[in-house]
Amino acid sequence: MGNGTDRSQRWDDIRREQFGSINTLLLTLATGLLAFQASPLIGEQRPTGCAYRVTVISIVVLAGSVAAGVFCAWSRLNDARLTARVTRSPGDELRQSADRAGKWSWLLLKWQMGLFLPGAVLVGVRILL
């Protein structure tokens, strides 16, 4: 019985570590692409026509990804805090709050990734224009 619990705990630790790594990676890449897309709008040679529209849309989408990533990180910290409180004083209400925070974290990670991917594609489209 102890071996199964150890294995489960090890995989939970790996899952938590990977969750944080993916969140950080997407947040870093989205921030970099956001800066890359915003730089032509600040410079003297601004894109025009379709390239301008693609640039603005990608900025909005990537900003959404960054916002989702920041909220995801905050939600994950809140989830960890609540989980630590549950281990010190177990209670159904605290456990339900921790479960909700965990579900929010996963939802926000999905939104972060779902906004990052089209934003990155739009960056590629703008480069080709």
DSSP file (Angstrom, degrees, kcal/mol; ACC not computed):
  #  RESIDUE AA STRUCTURE BP1 BP2  ACC     N-H-->O    O-->H-N    N-H-->O    O-->H-N    TCO  KAPPA ALPHA  PHI   PSI    X-CA   Y-CA   Z-CA
    1    1 A M     >        0   0    0      0, 0.0     4,-1.6     0, 0.0     5,-0.1   0.000 360.0 360.0 360.0 -40.2    0.0    0.0    0.0
    2    2 A G  H  >  +     0   0    0      1,-0.2     4,-2.4     2,-0.2     5,-0.2   0.848 360.0  57.5 -64.2 -35.1    2.8    2.4    0.8
    3    3 A N  H  > S+     0   0    0      1,-0.2     4,-2.3     2,-0.2    -1,-0.2   0.898 106.1  49.0 -64.0 -41.1    4.5    1.9   -2.6
    4    4 A G  H  > S+     0   0    0      2,-0.2     4,-2.4     1,-0.2    -1,-0.2   0.882 111.6  49.3 -65.2 -38.7    1.3    3.0   -4.4
    5    5 A T  H  X S+     0   0    0     -4,-1.6     4,-2.6     2,-0.2    -2,-0.2   0.902 111.0  49.6 -67.5 -41.2    1.0    6.1   -2.2
    6    6 A D  H  X S+     0   0    0     -4,-2.4     4,-2.4     2,-0.2    -2,-0.2   0.917 112.2  47.9 -62.7 -43.5    4.7    7.0   -2.8
    7    7 A R  H  X S+     0   0    0     -4,-2.3     4,-2.3     2,-0.2    -2,-0.2   0.918 112.4  48.9 -63.8 -44.0    4.3    6.6   -6.6
    8    8 A S  H  X S+     0   0    0     -4,-2.4     4,-2.2     1,-0.2    -2,-0.2   0.911 111.7  49.2 -62.4 -42.9    1.1    8.7   -6.5
    9    9 A Q  H  X S+     0   0    0     -4,-2.6     4,-2.2     2,-0.2    -1,-0.2   0.897 109.7  52.2 -63.7 -40.5    2.8   11.4   -4.5
   10   10 A R  H  X S+     0   0    0     -4,-2.4     4,-2.1     1,-0.2    -2,-0.2   0.919 111.2  46.3 -62.6 -43.7    5.8   11.4   -6.9
   11   11 A W  H  X S+     0   0    0     -4,-2.3     4,-2.5     2,-0.2    -1,-0.2   0.843 109.9  54.3 -70.1 -32.2    3.5   11.8   -9.9
   12   12 A D  H  X S+     0   0    0     -4,-2.2     4,-2.4     2,-0.2    -1,-0.2   0.913 109.1  48.8 -63.5 -41.4    1.6   14.6   -8.1
   13   13 A D  H  X S+     0   0    0     -4,-2.2     4,-2.3     2,-0.2    -2,-0.2   0.909 111.9  48.4 -63.8 -42.0    4.9   16.4   -7.6
   14   14 A I  H  X S+     0   0    0     -4,-2.1     4,-2.6     2,-0.2     5,-0.2   0.912 111.1  50.9 -64.2 -42.4    5.9   16.0  -11.2
   15   15 A R  H  X S+     0   0    0     -4,-2.5     4,-2.5     2,-0.2    -2,-0.2   0.918 111.0  47.9 -61.7 -44.4    2.4   17.3  -12.4
   16   16 A R  H  X S+     0   0    0     -4,-2.4     4,-2.1     2,-0.2    -1,-0.2   0.911 112.7  48.8 -63.4 -42.0    2.7   20.3  -10.1
   17   17 A E  H  X S+     0   0    0     -4,-2.3     4,-2.1     1,-0.2    -2,-0.2   0.919 112.9  46.8 -64.2 -44.0    6.2   21.1  -11.4
   18   18 A Q  H  X S+     0   0    0     -4,-2.6     4,-2.8     2,-0.2     5,-0.3   0.881 108.4  56.3 -66.5 -38.6    5.2   20.7  -15.0
   19   19 A F  H  X S+     0   0    0     -4,-2.5     4,-2.4    -5,-0.2    -1,-0.2   0.948 110.7  44.1 -56.5 -50.3    2.2   22.9  -14.5
   20   20 A G  H  X S+     0   0    0     -4,-2.1     4,-2.4     1,-0.2    -1,-0.2   0.878 113.1  51.7 -63.6 -38.5    4.3   25.7  -13.2
   21   21 A S  H  X S+     0   0    0     -4,-2.1     4,-2.7     2,-0.2    -2,-0.2   0.919 111.2  46.4 -65.8 -43.7    6.9   25.2  -16.0
   22   22 A I  H  X S+     0   0    0     -4,-2.8     4,-2.7     2,-0.2     5,-0.3   0.919 112.8  50.3 -64.8 -43.6    4.3   25.3  -18.7
   23   23 A N  H  X S+     0   0    0     -4,-2.4     4,-2.2    -5,-0.3    -2,-0.2   0.928 113.9  45.0 -59.7 -46.0    2.7   28.4  -17.2
   24   24 A T  H  X S+     0   0    0     -4,-2.4     4,-2.5     2,-0.2    -2,-0.2   0.909 113.1  50.3 -65.6 -43.4    6.0   30.2  -16.9
   25   25 A L  H  X S+     0   0    0     -4,-2.7     4,-2.7     2,-0.2     5,-0.2   0.942 113.5  44.5 -60.7 -49.0    7.1   29.2  -20.4
   26   26 A L  H  X S+     0   0    0     -4,-2.7     4,-2.6     1,-0.2     5,-0.2   0.889 113.3  51.2 -64.6 -38.7    3.9   30.4  -22.0
   27   27 A L  H  X S+     0   0    0     -4,-2.2     4,-1.9    -5,-0.3    -1,-0.2   0.907 112.8  45.9 -64.7 -41.4    3.9   33.6  -20.0
   28   28 A T  H  X S+     0   0    0     -4,-2.5     4,-2.3     2,-0.2    -2,-0.2   0.941 115.4  45.2 -66.2 -48.7    7.5   34.3  -21.1
   29   29 A L  H  X S+     0   0    0     -4,-2.7     4,-2.7     1,-0.2     5,-0.2   0.910 113.3  49.8 -63.9 -42.5    6.9   33.6  -24.7
   30   30 A A  H  X S+     0   0    0     -4,-2.6     4,-2.3    -5,-0.2    -1,-0.2   0.895 111.1  49.6 -64.4 -39.3    3.7   35.6  -24.9
   31   31 A T  H  X S+     0   0    0     -4,-1.9     4,-2.2    -5,-0.2    -1,-0.2   0.918 112.4  47.9 -65.3 -42.9    5.4   38.6  -23.2
   32   32 A G  H  X S+     0   0    0     -4,-2.3     4,-2.4     2,-0.2    -2,-0.2   0.924 113.6  46.2 -63.2 -45.3    8.3   38.4  -25.7
   33   33 A L  H  X S+     0   0    0     -4,-2.7     4,-2.5     2,-0.2    -1,-0.2   0.868 110.0  55.2 -65.9 -35.4    5.9   38.1  -28.7
   34   34 A L  H  X S+     0   0    0     -4,-2.3     4,-2.1    -5,-0.2    -1,-0.2   0.928 110.3  44.9 -62.3 -45.1    3.8   40.9  -27.4
   35   35 A A  H  X S+     0   0    0     -4,-2.2     4,-1.7     2,-0.2    -2,-0.2   0.900 112.4  52.4 -64.6 -40.5    6.8   43.2  -27.2
   36   36 A F  H  < S+     0   0    0     -4,-2.4    -2,-0.2     1,-0.2    -1,-0.2   0.895 112.8  44.4 -62.3 -40.8    7.9   42.1  -30.7
   37   37 A Q  H  < S+     0   0    0     -4,-2.5     4,-0.5     1,-0.2    -1,-0.2   0.837 113.1  50.7 -73.7 -33.0    4.5   42.9  -32.1
   38   38 A A  H >X S+     0   0    0     -4,-2.1     4,-1.0    -5,-0.2     3,-0.7   0.782  92.9  75.9 -76.4 -26.2    4.2   46.2  -30.3
   39   39 A S  H >X S+     0   0    0     -4,-1.7     4,-1.7     1,-0.2     3,-0.6   0.859  91.1  52.4 -59.9 -39.0    7.6   47.5  -31.4
   40   40 A P  H 34 S+     0   0    0      0, 0.0    -1,-0.2     0, 0.0    -2,-0.1   0.831 105.6  56.4 -66.4 -27.3    6.6   48.3  -35.1
   41   41 A L  H <4 S+     0   0    0     -3,-0.7    -2,-0.2    -4,-0.5     5,-0.1   0.762 110.4  44.7 -72.8 -23.0    3.7   50.4  -33.8
   42   42 A I  H << S+     0   0    0     -4,-1.0    -1,-0.2    -3,-0.6    -3,-0.1   0.784 103.5  78.8 -88.2 -30.7    6.0   52.5  -31.7
   43   43 A G  S  < S-     0   0    0     -4,-1.7     3,-0.1     2,-0.2     0, 0.0   0.039  92.9-102.6 -72.8-177.4    8.7   53.0  -34.5
   44   44 A E  S    S+     0   0    0      1,-0.2     2,-1.1     2,-0.0    -1,-0.1   0.815 109.1  62.0 -79.1 -32.2    8.6   55.3  -37.4
   45   45 A Q  S    S-     0   0    0      0, 0.0    -1,-0.2     0, 0.0    -2,-0.2  -0.722  75.0-174.7 -99.7  87.0    7.7   52.7  -40.1
   46   46 A R        -     0   0    0     -2,-1.1    -5,-0.1    -3,-0.1     6,-0.1  -0.519  29.0-107.2 -80.5 145.6    4.3   51.5  -38.9
   47   47 A P        -     0   0    0      0, 0.0     2,-0.3     0, 0.0    -1,-0.1  -0.364  38.0-154.7 -67.2 154.2    2.6   48.7  -40.7
   48   48 A T    >>  -     0   0    0      4,-0.1     3,-1.2    -2,-0.0     4,-0.6  -0.842  46.0  -6.0-126.8 164.2   -0.3   49.6  -42.9
   49   49 A G  H 3> S-     0   0    0     -2,-0.3     4,-1.8     1,-0.3     3,-0.2  -0.256 128.4  -1.1  60.6-130.7   -3.4   47.9  -44.2
   50   50 A C  H 3> S+     0   0    0      1,-0.2     4,-2.6     2,-0.2    -1,-0.3   0.858 132.6  57.2 -64.1 -38.0   -3.8   44.2  -43.5
   51   51 A A  H <> S+     0   0    0     -3,-1.2     4,-2.1     1,-0.2    -1,-0.2   0.875 106.2  50.9 -62.1 -37.4   -0.4   44.0  -41.7
   52   52 A Y  H  X S+     0   0    0     -4,-0.6     4,-2.5    -3,-0.2    -1,-0.2   0.934 111.0  47.5 -64.8 -45.9   -1.6   46.7  -39.2
   53   53 A R  H  X S+     0   0    0     -4,-1.8     4,-2.6     1,-0.2     5,-0.2   0.912 112.4  48.9 -62.9 -43.0   -4.8   44.8  -38.5
   54   54 A V  H  X S+     0   0    0     -4,-2.6     4,-2.5     1,-0.2    -1,-0.2   0.899 111.3  51.3 -63.2 -40.0   -3.0   41.5  -38.0
   55   55 A T  H  X S+     0   0    0     -4,-2.1     4,-2.0    -5,-0.2    -2,-0.2   0.933 112.1  45.1 -62.4 -47.0   -0.5   43.3  -35.6
   56   56 A V  H  X S+     0   0    0     -4,-2.5     4,-2.2     2,-0.2    -2,-0.2   0.918 113.7  49.2 -65.5 -43.7   -3.3   44.8  -33.5
   57   57 A I  H  X S+     0   0    0     -4,-2.6     4,-2.5     1,-0.2    -1,-0.2   0.919 111.6  49.4 -62.9 -42.4   -5.3   41.6  -33.3
   58   58 A S  H  X S+     0   0    0     -4,-2.5     4,-2.9    -5,-0.2     5,-0.2   0.875 108.9  53.2 -65.4 -35.6   -2.2   39.6  -32.3
   59   59 A I  H  X S+     0   0    0     -4,-2.0     4,-2.4     2,-0.2    -1,-0.2   0.926 110.7  46.4 -63.3 -44.0   -1.4   42.2  -29.6
   60   60 A V  H  X S+     0   0    0     -4,-2.2     4,-1.9     2,-0.2    -2,-0.2   0.927 115.3  46.0 -64.1 -44.9   -4.9   41.9  -28.1
   61   61 A V  H  X S+     0   0    0     -4,-2.5     4,-1.9     2,-0.2    -2,-0.2   0.925 114.7  46.6 -65.7 -44.8   -4.8   38.1  -28.2
   62   62 A L  H  X S+     0   0    0     -4,-2.9     4,-2.4     1,-0.2    -1,-0.2   0.862 109.5  54.4 -67.4 -34.7   -1.2   37.9  -26.7
   63   63 A A  H  X S+     0   0    0     -4,-2.4     4,-2.6    -5,-0.2    -1,-0.2   0.890 107.3  51.8 -63.7 -37.7   -2.2   40.4  -24.0
   64   64 A G  H  X S+     0   0    0     -4,-1.9     4,-2.6     2,-0.2    -2,-0.2   0.895 108.7  50.5 -63.2 -39.9   -5.1   38.1  -23.2
   65   65 A S  H  X S+     0   0    0     -4,-1.9     4,-2.3     2,-0.2    -2,-0.2   0.906 110.7  48.7 -64.5 -42.0   -2.6   35.2  -22.9
   66   66 A V  H  X S+     0   0    0     -4,-2.4     4,-2.4     2,-0.2    -2,-0.2   0.928 112.2  48.8 -63.3 -44.5   -0.4   37.2  -20.6
   67   67 A A  H  X S+     0   0    0     -4,-2.6     4,-2.5     1,-0.2     5,-0.2   0.926 111.7  48.7 -61.8 -44.7   -3.3   38.2  -18.4
   68   68 A A  H  X S+     0   0    0     -4,-2.6     4,-2.3     1,-0.2    -1,-0.2   0.889 111.3  51.8 -61.6 -38.5   -4.5   34.6  -18.2
   69   69 A G  H  X S+     0   0    0     -4,-2.3     4,-2.3     2,-0.2    -2,-0.2   0.895 109.9  47.5 -65.1 -41.2   -1.0   33.5  -17.3
   70   70 A V  H  X S+     0   0    0     -4,-2.4     4,-2.3     2,-0.2    -2,-0.2   0.935 114.6  45.9 -66.3 -45.5   -0.7   36.0  -14.5
   71   71 A F  H  X S+     0   0    0     -4,-2.5     4,-2.8     1,-0.2    -2,-0.2   0.859 111.0  54.5 -64.9 -34.3   -4.1   35.1  -13.1
   72   72 A C  H  X S+     0   0    0     -4,-2.3     4,-2.5    -5,-0.2    -2,-0.2   0.930 108.6  47.5 -63.6 -45.8   -3.2   31.4  -13.5
   73   73 A A  H  X S+     0   0    0     -4,-2.3     4,-2.1     2,-0.2    -2,-0.2   0.912 113.9  47.8 -62.2 -42.4    0.0   31.9  -11.4
   74   74 A W  H  X S+     0   0    0     -4,-2.3     4,-2.4     2,-0.2    -2,-0.2   0.922 112.3  49.1 -64.2 -43.8   -2.0   33.8   -8.8
   75   75 A S  H  X S+     0   0    0     -4,-2.8     4,-2.6     1,-0.2    -2,-0.2   0.879 109.5  52.5 -63.0 -38.4   -4.6   31.1   -8.7
   76   76 A R  H  X S+     0   0    0     -4,-2.5     4,-2.3     2,-0.2    -1,-0.2   0.896 109.3  48.8 -65.9 -40.1   -2.0   28.4   -8.4
   77   77 A L  H  X S+     0   0    0     -4,-2.1     4,-2.3     2,-0.2    -2,-0.2   0.913 112.1  48.9 -64.2 -41.7   -0.4   30.2   -5.4
   78   78 A N  H  X S+     0   0    0     -4,-2.4     4,-2.6     2,-0.2    -2,-0.2   0.901 110.2  51.9 -63.0 -41.1   -3.9   30.6   -3.9
   79   79 A D  H  X S+     0   0    0     -4,-2.6     4,-2.5     2,-0.2    -2,-0.2   0.915 110.2  48.0 -61.0 -44.8   -4.5   26.8   -4.5
   80   80 A A  H  X S+     0   0    0     -4,-2.3     4,-2.2     2,-0.2    -2,-0.2   0.896 111.5  50.7 -64.1 -40.1   -1.2   25.9   -2.8
   81   81 A R  H  X S+     0   0    0     -4,-2.3     4,-1.8     2,-0.2    -2,-0.2   0.929 112.7  45.5 -63.8 -45.4   -2.0   28.2    0.2
   82   82 A L  H  X S+     0   0    0     -4,-2.6     4,-2.1     1,-0.2    -2,-0.2   0.892 111.3  52.7 -66.0 -39.5   -5.5   26.6    0.6
   83   83 A T  H  X S+     0   0    0     -4,-2.5     4,-1.9     1,-0.2    -1,-0.2   0.896 107.7  51.6 -63.4 -39.9   -4.1   23.1    0.2
   84   84 A A  H  X S+     0   0    0     -4,-2.2     4,-1.3     1,-0.2    -1,-0.2   0.895 109.6  50.1 -63.3 -39.3   -1.5   23.8    3.0
   85   85 A R  H  X S+     0   0    0     -4,-1.8     4,-2.6     1,-0.2    -2,-0.2   0.874 107.1  54.9 -66.1 -36.3   -4.3   25.0    5.2
   86   86 A V  H  < S+     0   0    0     -4,-2.1    -1,-0.2     1,-0.2    -2,-0.2   0.887 105.8  52.0 -64.1 -38.6   -6.3   21.8    4.5
   87   87 A T  H  < S+     0   0    0     -4,-1.9    -1,-0.2     1,-0.2    -2,-0.2   0.817 113.3  44.9 -68.7 -28.6   -3.4   19.7    5.6
   88   88 A R  H  < S+     0   0    0     -4,-1.3    -2,-0.2     1,-0.2    -1,-0.2   0.884 134.4  10.6 -81.1 -39.9   -3.2   21.6    8.9
   89   89 A S  S  < S-     0   0    0     -4,-2.6    -1,-0.2    -5,-0.1    -2,-0.1  -0.725  81.8-148.4-141.5  88.7   -6.9   21.7    9.7
   90   90 A P        +     0   0    0      0, 0.0     2,-0.3     0, 0.0    -3,-0.1  -0.258  30.6 151.8 -61.7 140.0   -9.0   19.4    7.5
   91   91 A G     >  -     0   0    0      1,-0.1     4,-2.4     0, 0.0     5,-0.2  -0.941  50.6-122.4-165.1 147.4  -12.5   20.6    6.8
   92   92 A D  H  > S+     0   0    0     -2,-0.3     4,-2.5     1,-0.2     5,-0.2   0.884 111.1  51.8 -63.6 -39.4  -14.9   20.1    3.9
   93   93 A E  H  > S+     0   0    0      2,-0.2     4,-2.0     1,-0.2    -1,-0.2   0.931 112.4  45.0 -65.3 -44.7  -15.3   23.8    3.3
   94   94 A L  H  > S+     0   0    0      2,-0.2     4,-2.4     1,-0.2    -2,-0.2   0.909 113.1  51.3 -63.6 -42.2  -11.6   24.4    3.0
   95   95 A R  H  X S+     0   0    0     -4,-2.4     4,-2.4     1,-0.2    -2,-0.2   0.896 109.5  50.1 -63.3 -40.5  -11.2   21.3    0.8
   96   96 A Q  H  X S+     0   0    0     -4,-2.5     4,-2.4     2,-0.2    -1,-0.2   0.894 110.1  50.5 -65.1 -39.4  -13.9   22.5   -1.5
   97   97 A S  H  X S+     0   0    0     -4,-2.0     4,-2.3     2,-0.2    -2,-0.2   0.909 111.2  48.4 -64.2 -41.4  -12.3   25.9   -1.8
   98   98 A A  H  X S+     0   0    0     -4,-2.4     4,-2.2     2,-0.2    -2,-0.2   0.897 110.9  50.9 -65.9 -39.8   -8.9   24.3   -2.6
   99   99 A D  H  X S+     0   0    0     -4,-2.4     4,-2.2     2,-0.2    -2,-0.2   0.911 110.5  49.0 -63.5 -42.1  -10.6   22.1   -5.2
  100  100 A R  H  X S+     0   0    0     -4,-2.4     4,-2.4     2,-0.2    -2,-0.2   0.913 110.4  50.7 -63.2 -42.3  -12.3   25.2   -6.8
  101  101 A A  H  X S+     0   0    0     -4,-2.3     4,-2.2     1,-0.2    -1,-0.2   0.899 109.9  50.8 -63.1 -39.9   -8.9   27.0   -6.9
  102  102 A G  H  X S+     0   0    0     -4,-2.2     4,-2.0     2,-0.2    -1,-0.2   0.903 110.0  49.1 -63.7 -41.2   -7.3   24.0   -8.5
  103  103 A K  H  X S+     0   0    0     -4,-2.2     4,-2.4     1,-0.2    -2,-0.2   0.889 110.4  51.2 -65.8 -38.7  -10.0   23.9  -11.2
  104  104 A W  H  X S+     0   0    0     -4,-2.4     4,-2.8     2,-0.2     5,-0.2   0.900 107.3  54.2 -63.2 -40.2   -9.6   27.6  -11.8
  105  105 A S  H  X S+     0   0    0     -4,-2.2     4,-2.1     1,-0.2    -2,-0.2   0.932 110.8  44.8 -60.0 -46.1   -5.9   27.1  -12.2
  106  106 A W  H  X S+     0   0    0     -4,-2.0     4,-2.1     2,-0.2    -1,-0.2   0.897 113.0  51.2 -66.2 -40.0   -6.4   24.5  -14.9
  107  107 A L  H  X S+     0   0    0     -4,-2.4     4,-2.2     1,-0.2    -2,-0.2   0.925 111.2  47.7 -62.3 -44.0   -9.0   26.5  -16.7
  108  108 A L  H  X S+     0   0    0     -4,-2.8     4,-2.7     2,-0.2    -1,-0.2   0.859 109.2  53.5 -66.7 -35.2   -6.8   29.6  -16.8
  109  109 A L  H  X S+     0   0    0     -4,-2.1     4,-2.5    -5,-0.2    -1,-0.2   0.907 109.0  49.7 -64.6 -40.3   -3.9   27.5  -18.1
  110  110 A K  H  X S+     0   0    0     -4,-2.1     4,-2.8     2,-0.2    -2,-0.2   0.909 112.4  47.1 -63.9 -41.6   -6.1   26.3  -20.9
  111  111 A W  H  X S+     0   0    0     -4,-2.2     4,-2.1     2,-0.2     5,-0.3   0.906 110.4  53.2 -64.6 -41.6   -7.1   29.8  -21.7
  112  112 A Q  H  X S+     0   0    0     -4,-2.7     4,-2.0     1,-0.2    -2,-0.2   0.938 115.1  40.0 -58.8 -47.4   -3.5   31.0  -21.6
  113  113 A M  H  X S+     0   0    0     -4,-2.5     4,-2.2     1,-0.2    -2,-0.2   0.898 113.0  55.3 -69.6 -40.2   -2.5   28.3  -24.1
  114  114 A G  H  < S+     0   0    0     -4,-2.8    -1,-0.2     1,-0.2    -2,-0.2   0.790 114.4  40.0 -65.1 -28.3   -5.6   28.8  -26.2
  115  115 A L  H  X S+     0   0    0     -4,-2.1     4,-1.5    -5,-0.1    -1,-0.2   0.795 112.1  56.4 -87.1 -32.6   -4.8   32.5  -26.6
  116  116 A F  H  X S+     0   0    0     -4,-2.0     4,-2.8    -5,-0.3     5,-0.2   0.934 101.3  56.4 -65.2 -45.6   -1.1   32.0  -27.0
  117  117 A L  H  X S+     0   0    0     -4,-2.2     4,-2.0     1,-0.2    -1,-0.2   0.926 111.2  40.1 -59.2 -51.3   -1.3   29.6  -30.0
  118  118 A P  H  > S+     0   0    0      0, 0.0     4,-2.5     0, 0.0    -1,-0.2   0.871 114.4  55.6 -66.4 -31.8   -3.4   31.9  -32.3
  119  119 A G  H  X S+     0   0    0     -4,-1.5     4,-1.6     2,-0.2    -2,-0.2   0.914 108.5  47.2 -62.7 -41.6   -1.4   34.9  -31.1
  120  120 A A  H  X S+     0   0    0     -4,-2.8     4,-1.9     2,-0.2    -1,-0.2   0.884 111.1  51.6 -66.8 -38.2    1.9   33.1  -32.2
  121  121 A V  H  X S+     0   0    0     -4,-2.0     4,-2.3    -5,-0.2    -2,-0.2   0.912 108.1  52.0 -63.7 -41.8    0.3   32.2  -35.5
  122  122 A L  H  X S+     0   0    0     -4,-2.5     4,-2.6     2,-0.2    -1,-0.2   0.845 105.3  55.4 -64.2 -33.3   -0.7   35.8  -36.1
  123  123 A V  H  X S+     0   0    0     -4,-1.6     4,-2.1     2,-0.2    -1,-0.2   0.939 108.8  48.1 -61.7 -46.0    2.9   36.9  -35.4
  124  124 A G  H  X S+     0   0    0     -4,-1.9     4,-1.7     1,-0.2    -2,-0.2   0.891 110.7  50.9 -60.9 -40.3    4.0   34.5  -38.1
  125  125 A V  H  X S+     0   0    0     -4,-2.3     4,-1.4     1,-0.2    -1,-0.2   0.923 109.3  50.8 -62.7 -44.5    1.4   35.9  -40.5
  126  126 A R  H  < S+     0   0    0     -4,-2.6    -1,-0.2     1,-0.2    -2,-0.2   0.877 108.0  52.8 -63.1 -36.6    2.5   39.4  -39.8
  127  127 A I  H  < S+     0   0    0     -4,-2.1    -1,-0.2     1,-0.2    -2,-0.2   0.890 109.9  48.7 -64.4 -38.2    6.1   38.4  -40.5
  128  128 A L  H  <        0   0    0     -4,-1.7    -1,-0.2     1,-0.2    -2,-0.2   0.723 360.0 360.0 -75.0 -21.1    5.1   37.0  -43.9
  129  129 A L     <        0   0    0     -4,-1.4    -1,-0.2    -3,-0.2    -2,-0.2   0.495 360.0 360.0 -76.0 360.0    3.1   40.1  -44.8
